[in-house]
């Protein structure tokens, strides 16, 4: 499935191919909450990094967050590169060289209609602030941090991979 996305001011537009188009995973970590500006969580998808095509690259900026979990003695720089529009501030995608074949566009930046997922997975709940409600339906999964199941495995389990 080809996804088309853009920032709010349309200075950056992009396309990416995905076999995993379901916006099912809500991340409540402080980085996602604060860089996304959403309802206390962010939703990212998974795409083929080699298929990413970008117009308006001159407007792109990258943010690498400082990460400090409660068990860490000190913070470290995330390998994740959060790409956003330098004009309007819209979060666009996350790229992490740890998994060079993947790009993770934020569902909020996608203009292509996305399918409704059969269940939601709520992650990083350990870092969710009290003001953020978790709207979980029966059957939704909840995790303090990350599930063992990948985005691809979730799609396979539900039989919802795009062609």
C-alpha positions in Angstrom: 0.0 0.0 0.0 1.3 3.4 -0.9 0.9 6.0 1.8 0.9 9.7 1.1 1.7 12.2 3.8 2.4 15.8 4.5 3.0 18.4 7.2 0.3 21.0 8.0 1.7 23.7 5.9 2.3 21.2 3.0 6.0 22.4 2.7 7.0 18.7 3.2 5.2 15.9 1.3 6.2 12.3 1.2 5.2 8.8 0.0 6.2 5.5 1.4 5.2 1.9 0.7 3.9 -0.3 3.6 2.6 -3.8 4.1 1.5 -2.7 7.6 -1.0 0.2 7.3 -3.1 -0.4 10.4 -2.7 2.5 13.0 -3.1 0.2 16.0 -0.3 1.1 18.4 -0.6 4.1 20.7 2.6 5.2 22.4 2.3 7.2 25.6 6.0 7.9 26.3 7.0 11.5 27.0 8.8 11.9 23.7 5.8 10.9 21.6 3.4 12.9 23.7 5.5 16.1 23.6 6.7 15.9 20.0 3.3 14.8 18.6 0.9 17.2 20.3 -1.8 14.5 20.1 -4.2 13.2 22.8 -1.4 12.1 25.0 0.0 9.5 22.6 1.4 9.0 19.1 0.5 6.4 16.5 3.2 5.3 14.1 3.1 3.0 11.2 5.8 0.9 9.5 7.1 1.5 6.0 9.9 0.4 3.6 12.7 3.0 4.1 14.0 2.5 0.6 10.6 3.5 -0.8 10.5 6.9 1.0 10.2 9.8 -1.5 10.2 13.4 0.0 9.4 16.8 -1.6 10.4 19.8 0.4 13.5 18.2 2.0 14.8 21.7 2.7 12.1 22.2 5.4 13.0 18.9 7.2 14.5 19.1 10.7 15.6 16.1 12.9 15.3 15.7 16.6 17.1 13.1 18.6 15.7 12.8 22.1 17.5 12.3 25.3 16.2 9.2 27.0 16.3 8.4 30.7 14.3 5.5 32.0 13.8 5.2 35.8 16.4 2.4 36.0 19.1 4.4 34.1 21.9 6.1 36.0 22.0 8.8 33.3 20.3 9.9 30.1 21.5 8.8 26.7 20.8 10.1 23.2 18.2 8.1 21.3 19.3 6.6 18.0 15.8 7.4 16.7 15.7 10.4 14.3 12.3 12.2 14.6 11.8 14.1 11.3 9.5 17.1 11.4 8.7 20.2 9.4 10.9 23.2 10.4 8.2 25.6 9.2 5.1 24.3 10.9 6.5 21.8 13.4 4.4 18.8 12.2 5.9 15.5 13.2 6.3 13.3 10.1 8.2 10.1 10.7 10.8 8.4 12.8 13.9 6.7 11.4 16.2 4.6 13.5 19.5 3.3 11.9 19.2 0.3 14.2 16.5 -0.9 11.7 17.7 0.7 8.5 15.1 -1.0 6.3 12.2 0.7 8.2 10.7 4.1 8.4 7.9 4.9 10.9 5.5 7.6 9.6 3.2 9.1 12.2 -0.4 8.3 11.4 -1.2 11.9 12.0 0.8 13.0 9.0 -0.8 10.5 6.6 -3.3 11.9 4.1 -4.2 8.5 2.6 -7.3 6.9 4.2 -6.1 4.3 6.7 -8.0 1.2 7.7 -9.6 0.9 11.2 -7.6 -1.6 13.3 -9.5 -4.6 14.9 -7.7 -3.9 18.2 -5.5 -1.3 19.8 -2.2 -1.8 21.6 -1.3 0.8 24.2 2.4 0.9 25.0 4.7 2.8 27.4 1.9 3.2 29.9 4.5 3.4 32.7 5.2 7.0 31.4 1.6 8.1 30.8 0.7 11.2 32.9 -2.4 11.1 35.0 -4.4 13.5 32.8 -4.2 11.2 29.8 -7.1 8.7 29.8 -6.5 5.3 28.1 -9.6 4.6 26.0 -9.2 0.8 25.8 -11.8 -1.4 24.4 -12.3 -5.0 25.4 -9.6 -7.0 23.7 -7.1 -4.2 23.5 -3.6 -4.9 24.8 -1.8 -2.8 27.4 1.9 -2.7 28.1 4.1 -0.9 30.7 6.8 -0.6 28.0 7.0 -2.5 24.7 5.2 -5.7 23.6 7.3 -8.6 22.3 5.1 -8.6 19.1 6.4 -6.4 16.3 4.3 -4.2 14.0 4.7 -6.8 11.2 3.8 -9.7 13.6 0.7 -7.9 14.8 -0.5 -7.4 11.1 0.2 -11.1 10.4 -1.7 -12.2 13.5 -4.7 -10.2 12.3 -4.3 -11.1 8.7 -4.4 -7.5 7.6 -1.2 -7.0 5.6 -1.5 -4.8 2.6 -0.6 -6.1 -0.9 
